[in-house]
Amino acid sequence: MTDDESVQSDPQTVDGRRGGEAAPQIEVGVLIAHSPGADVEPLQSFAERMTRDGVNELATATDASWRVHCAEPDPLADAAPRRPSEFLDEAALHMVKRPYDLVVVVTDVPLTTREERSVEGLASPLARVVVVSTRRLRRRPGLEAVRALDSAAVRWNAAALLVHLFGHVFGADHGDGGVMAPFSFDPARRNVPPFDVDVTEHLGKIATRIPEKNVSRGRLRRLAFHALSLVRNPWTVASTLLQSRAPLLPFSLPRLSTAAVTPTLILVFSAEAWDVGLNLTNRVTALFAVGSIVAAAVHLLYVQRLSFPRERSQVITEHMALVNVTVFFILVVAMTGLFVLVGSIMLLIELAVFPPNLMTNWPSLEDPSVGLPDLVRVGGFISTLGVLSGALAGGIENRMALRHLALFRDRP
């Protein structure tokens, strides 16, 4: 479909201004991803109604003018459960092409967290993407009855969920009360709970910074724009890194870890590796390790196509640049975690398995005594080679695992 055909020409506008004063305008894109053979019209009506109900509350809380754009439904390949990260590519593309400040994805397939729990919806504060699944809204665990999409219970719980998830996008949390309390389906719900007063004041300030200008950049200018976005928003990136559990990522990527560990098990018993490692200075070893970790992260970023948007586009917004910066730093921290993992195995082998007297017979060693600093240096050198081997030979077999780990909350 063409860009002109994929978006309705008459977007709904909800104005939250008071007293006729100027207010920021926030553009919200609504994308519908449906399973094969699904009845699309009820799902589309549900998405439009849910967004309209939610935006009414958000307009009041933020004193902003909200415009809702509904895209043409997009069929999925199958009805299998999906993680929210699987909708990111399409959402990011719409964000830079339309452009949208926020994107709501509505789907009828099950939505799962990284622990494979089925949930009603999840939000990515960094990517400004909200994903809502009708599956859990219509069918509660342990109950056989399936509610209709146009029922009052589904309508108002969906609106409350959407406002709740947008609250996460704006930085609110479960401890803020009101609509931000942990979401649970209430069959008797007939309205959207309001935000607390303190949260409302915070949302009003955040809303003024939501609308962004799109910029067209060449490669060098785009790189500079990413760096500038990081300088302007260091805490946004840092907070996402702290929540990402990136150092543990190698445990979720067995192919990467295997490709890193396997060659080091041979090198640790190689005289040549010990010769090089023992004769390196601490500074050179550290610089080699840092350079290799960064190089491995850059290689994975481009080879696995982890940056947004995946399709060629010269237009990018600041928050989308922050997503790319965060994904890169997630990779750097993950490669550091891989380095520590391999280094720990090497040090264990050196201390517990490697015969210490064997080194005294190597003619290349001027001083046969090898202390703990020497063992650490040799282990670091071999681990650096393992990180490079893992990035080049193993890669990332599950690209979605990284994106979900970095960008989406793990509960509504």
QUIBELQUI-V860633 format. One record per pair of residues at least 24 apart in sequence whose C-alpha atoms are under 6 Angstrom apart, sorted by the first residue. I is the first residue (numbers start at 1). GAP is how many residues later the second one is. Records with the same first field share a line. If there is no record, write none. Layout:
BEGIN
I: GAP ; GAP
END
This chain:
BEGIN
6: 65 ; 66
7: 63 ; 64
8: 62
11: 57 ; 58
12: 55 ; 56
13: 53 ; 54
14: 51 ; 52
15: 50
16: 43 ; 44 ; 47 ; 48 ; 49
17: 46 ; 47
23: 41
24: 40 ; 184
25: 39 ; 40 ; 41
26: 40 ; 185
27: 40 ; 73 ; 74
28: 40 ; 72 ; 74 ; 75
29: 40 ; 71 ; 74
30: 40 ; 73 ; 74 ; 75
31: 40 ; 74
32: 41 ; 42 ; 73 ; 74 ; 75
33: 41 ; 42 ; 74
34: 41 ; 42 ; 73 ; 74
35: 40 ; 41 ; 43 ; 44
36: 42
50: 109
53: 106
54: 105 ; 109
61: 139
62: 141 ; 142
79: 30
81: 28 ; 29 ; 30
82: 29
83: 28 ; 29
85: 315 ; 318 ; 319
92: 217
93: 216
96: 219 ; 220
102: 26
103: 26
104: 26 ; 27
105: 26
106: 25 ; 26 ; 27
107: 26
108: 25 ; 26 ; 27
110: 25
113: 297
121: 291
122: 290
123: 42 ; 285
124: 283 ; 284
125: 44
128: 41
153: 34
156: 34 ; 35
160: 32
214: 102 ; 103
215: 100 ; 101
216: 98 ; 99
217: 97
226: 95
237: 89
244: 161 ; 162
246: 84 ; 87 ; 88
247: 86 ; 87 ; 90
249: 85
250: 88
255: 139
256: 134 ; 138 ; 139
259: 131 ; 135
260: 126 ; 127 ; 129 ; 130
264: 122
277: 101 ; 104
289: 95
293: 42
296: 92 ; 95
297: 34 ; 35
339: 44
342: 41
343: 36 ; 37 ; 40
346: 33
347: 32
END
